[in-house]
Amino acid sequence: MPPSTITLPAIASRIQETVASHDRWRGEECLNLIPSENITSPRVRRLLTSDMGHRYRADDNFYRGTRYMDELETLAEELACKVFHADWASLRPLSGHVADMIAVSTLTKPGDSVLMVGPNDGGYEGLGASGGYTEYANVKNLFFPYDPEKMRIKIHEASDLIKETRPKLVVYGQSYFLFPHPVKELDEACRTVGAGIVYDGSHVLGLIAGGSFQKPFTDGAHLLLGSTHKSFFGPQGGMILGTRDVQGTVKDKQRPGLIDNAHWNRIAALAQALEEMHRVGPDYAKQVIANSKALASALDEYGVPVKCRDYGYTESHQVMLDITDPREIEDFTKRLESANLIVDRGIRLGTNELTRRGFKEDDFEHVAGLLSEIYERADLAKVRKESIKLRKEFNEIHYT
């Protein structure tokens, strides 16, 4: 129906129907394997609807009536520091990308260089690609020497590159993230040239919080930042944590040029997620990684091509399929969606959301069987029916 022919009452009704249809399909009938998505607990969702979502707050007390928001931010930052073993925290960034913008803007000047994982190796395009933020900040991109077979940074070559090019900032983290980065191994080279060390943990923030991936601050990072809704099970948004020596440079200078008002209902919800992570994060993170390994191994046995078999497949919430033909990827992901198996076009499979729904290793072996049926071009309707049945067996949110 063309937009010009829809009446306002019909639009209002359609909005409600569209959201209800989405909630029913994606929330109740699909197996979500997108690694950049997760689900929040009922408590977190309730806080997202609080009156704080309507309000402003400013550090200079320009707005009155903010005493509870003031208290909330203090509590939330204290929780974040406990969970991530940081000296300070800011929960104000509206996304992981904004957190990256703050890091680059405050720790570099135009003409400086930033070393990161390149987009062609699974690095974050929001920083490293043409049109990424580093281009707008007028800094030069340098890319880590990288082994695509092992999905790891080449340590010795990277050390030589750091000493040769003397980057102002070294940024770890990537979108295709299977294994920990050599932060500790390259710390001496970074400090020799005076490079700031930033760890973009957008994908693995929940695993870091659970103590099962790596410890960026112990290994030498000055900043840990990222999205709060991927392996970390908070609301959509961003967070920055840091060491004391960069607090004045980063946290104290983020407002007003990079962040003005924050979304205080989101910060309230994130504080609740941090409290949950503080209690159950270790168990959750261990199960996520165990589930990833089980999914990868089962897929391999079924004959679905999986990356890094010789290196244990993965140490994170992600499993990477080894499919490179764009036409095959497009066809496969569409057929998976038709069978209510939701993935992205990067062919990254994430175990984080289904782990939160209570899936264990045996359940992911079942998921692998469904994926393999689609890979072998089985009947879509049959697999979709099985996907819905499996999903409906898991109606509670765990690790809350």
N, C-alpha and C positions, 0 to 999 in steps of 0.2 A: 504494500500500500504506500503510495507516494506520501512524503511528509505533509504536503500541503492539504491533503484530504483527511488527515487525522484530527479529530476534535480534541480539545484540551482534556475533557474527562476520559477519553479513550487513551490519551498519552499517559495520564496518571494511573489508569488501571493497568496499562501495559508495562509500566515501570515496575509495579508490584509483582506482576506475573512473571516478568523476565528474571527478576532477582530470585523469586521463589523457585523458578525452574532451574536456575543455576545452582541454588543451594541443594535442591533435591538431587540433581544429577552429579555434580562434582563432590558434594558433601556426603552423599549417601550411597551412590551407585558406582563410583569410579575407584580404581586403585591408582593413587597418585604417586608417580615416581619421578617427579620433577625435583631435582636437588635444591633448587632455589626457593622452594615453598615448604611451609610447615603449617601446623594447626596450633592454635592457642587454647588454653584451658578456659572453662567457663568463668572463672574468676577474672582472668585477663580480659575476656570479652566484656564482662560487666563494667570494668573500669574504663574501657574504651567509650562507653556511652555516658560517662559522667558529665556533670555540668562544667568541669574544667575544659571540656572541648569548646566551650563558648568564650573563654576568657583570655585576657592578655596579662602578661607579667613583665616587668622590666627591672634590671639590676639597680637602676637609680631610683626605684620606688615612684616612678612617674604615675603608675596606676595604683590606686588604693584597693583594699579588699583582697590582697594576695597572700595573706599570712599562711594559709594552708598549702598553697602552691610553693611558697618558700620552704616550708617544712618538708614537703614531698621531695623537692629536688635534693635537699640535703640527705634525706634517707636513701633515695635512689642512688645517688653518687657513692654513698658509703657502701651500699650493697654491691655495686659494680666493682668497686675497689677490692672488696673481699673476694668476690668470685674470680676476678682476673689477676689478683695480686699486683694491683697498680697503685701508684702514688696519688693519682687523681683521675677523675672521669668527667666526661660531658655526655649527657644523653640527649642533647638538643638537636644534633644533626637530623635532618628529615629523611635521610637515606644514607646508605653506604657510599654512594657516589658523592654526596655532599661532604661526607667525612673525608674522602680522598681529596676533594677540592680544598678543604681547610688545610690538610697536611701539606699539599703542594704550595698553596698560596702563602702559608706562614713560614715554611722552611726553605723556600727557594726564592731567588730573584730572577728577573728576565735574563736569559742568556745562560743560566745554570743548566746542568744536565741531570737527568733522572734515569736511573737504571732499574729495569723491571723485566718481568717475563713478557716476551713479545706476543701480540695477538695471534700470530701464526702458530705459536706453541701453546695456545690456550690461555694466554694472559688476558686481563680485563681490557676490553676495547674502549671503555669509558676513559681510560688513561692513555693507552698506548697506540690506539689507532688514529688514522687521519681524522681530524675533527674531535679527537678526545680532549680531555680537559688540559693536558699538558701543552697542547697546541695553543689553546686560548691563553694559557699562562706564559706563553713565549719561552718555554724551556725546551731543551733538546732531549729527545727520547734515545736512550741506549737500551739494548736488549741483552739479557743474560745468554751466554752460550748454553744450549739446551739439548738434552738427549730425548727425542720424541719417542723412542722405543721404550726407554725406562721411565718416561714422564718425570724427569728430574733435571735440576740445574747441574751443569758440569762444574764441579767445585774448583779444580785447579785453573781451568780456563777463565772462570769467573773472577777468581782472585787476581789473576794477571790483568784482566780487563779493568777491574776496579783501580788497581795501582797505576795503570797506564792512563786511564781517562779521567780519574779523580772526580766521580760524580758527586754532586751536592747531596743527593738523596738516593738511597737504595730502597726500593719498594719490593717486598716479598708478597706472595699471594697470587692467585690466578683463578679463572673461572672453571677451568678443567683441572681439578685439584685432587690428586690421588694420594700423594705422599708428602710428608713434612719437608720443609725447605731447609737448606744448610745455613741457617742464621748463625749458629755457633761457630761453624767451620769457617765462615767468611767474616766473622766479627773483627779479627785482627786487621784484615785488609781494609775494612771500612773505617776503623778507628785510625789507621795509619794515614789515610787521606782526609780524615775529618768529615766523613759522610754521615748524614743522619740516616737512621735505620727505621723504616716504617714497615709494619706487618699488616697487610690488608687481609684480615681473617674473615671476610664476608661469608665465605662458604663454610669455614670450619670453626666459626666462633663458638658454637655449642660444644664441639669436641674439645676445644681448648678449655672452655669453662669446666668441662667434666674431667679434665686432666688426662685425656687419652690420646692427644695428638702431638702437641709439643708446647713448650713454655717460652713464648717469644721474649718476655722480659728477662728471664733467666739466661736466655741465649744471647741477649745483647740488644734487643730492639728498644727504641726510644718511644715509639708509638705502636699501639695495637688498635685497629679500627675496623669497622665493617658494618654490614647489614645485620639486623636483629631478628630476621624472620626466615633464615635458611636452616642450617643445622641448629642454630639457636632458635628456641621456640617462643619468641616474643611477637609483638605486633610489628607490622612493617615500619621500618625506620632505620636509623643509624646510631652509632655510638663511637666515641673516641676515648681511649685510655692512654695514660702516659706516665713517664718517669718525671721526677721532680725537676730535672734540669731543662725540660722543654715546656713546662707549664706556662711560664710567662710568655713564651714565644707563640704557643699554640692556643691553649685554652683561653688565656686572658685577652687574646686579640681576635677571637673568632666573631665577636659581636662589636659593632653592628654591620660590618662590611660583608660578612659571610652568613651570619645568622642573626635575624632580628627576633621576632617572637617565635617561640617554640609551640609545639602541640602538647599541651599539658596533660590532656587525657591519655595521649599515647605514652607519655613519660610515666604516668601512674600505672598503666598497663605493663609497661616494660619493667617497672620496679617489681610488680608482682611476678613476672616471668623470672626475674633475677632471683627472687626469693625461692621460687620453685627450683631453679637451677642450682642454687646453693645447697638445697636439701637432696635432690635426686640426680643432679648432673652426672656424677661419676657412673651410676648404674645405667643411665640413659646413653651416655657416650659409648660405654663398652658394648652395649647391645647394638647400637647403630653400626659400629665397626664390625662386630661379629655377623650381623645380618648382611652387610655389604659383601663380606668374604663368602658367606653362604650363597648369596645370589650369584656372585661372579662364578664360583666354582660350579654351581648347578647349570648355569647357562653354558659354560664351557663343555660340560658333559653332554648337554643336549645338542651341541654342535653350533651354537650361536657364537660368532667370533667376539672374543673379549680381549681387551688390551692387557698387557703386563702379566700374562700367565706366569712367566718365569720369575717374576718379582713379587709374587704373592697377591696379584691383582690390584689390591688397594689397601690403604690404611685409613681411609676416610669414609664419609657417607656416600661417596660416589663410586659407581662402576661405569667404565667406559667401554662401549661396544666398538669393535674395530671394523667399522663400515665407512668407506670413504666416497663411494659414488653418490653424488648429490641426488640423482634420480632415485636410486635405491633408498636413500635416507628419507626422501619425501614420501615415497610410496609406503615404506615400512611404518613411519610415524603416523601417517593418516590411517592406515589399517589398524594400528594399535589403538588410536583414538576411537575408531568405530567399534572396537571391542572393549571400550571403557578402561583401557590401559593408557594412562596419560604420561607422555614423556615430552622432551623438547627436541628441537631439530639438531642439537649437538650430540644426540645419542648418549647423553649422560643419564644414568639411572641413579636416583637418590633413594636411600632407604630411611631417611629421617622421619617423614610423615607417617609412613606405615608402622615404623617402630613406635611412634607415639600412640598409635592406635592399638598397640599390643602385639604386633607381629614378631615372631621369633624365627630362628633359623629354618625350622621345618616349613613354616608358612612361606618364607621367601623361596624355598625350593618349589613350592606350589606355584608361586608367582612366576618363577623361571620357566616352569612348564607351560604356563599360559603364553608367555612371551615367545617361547620356542614354537608353539603352535601357529602363532601369527607369522613368525619368520618362515615357517614351512608352508604358509599360505593355507592354513586350515579354515574351516567355516567360521566366518566372523560372528554370526548370530550365536553359534554354539559357545564360542569363547566368551562373548559378551555376557551370556547367561551365567557362565561359570564365574566371571569376574564379579558380577553383581552379587551372586550367592556368597562368594568368599568375603567380599567387603562387608556384607550385612552380618557376618559372624563376629565383627569387631566394632562394637558400638560405644565403647568407653574410651576416653582419653587417658592414657597412662602417664606416669612420671609427672604428676602434678602436685 
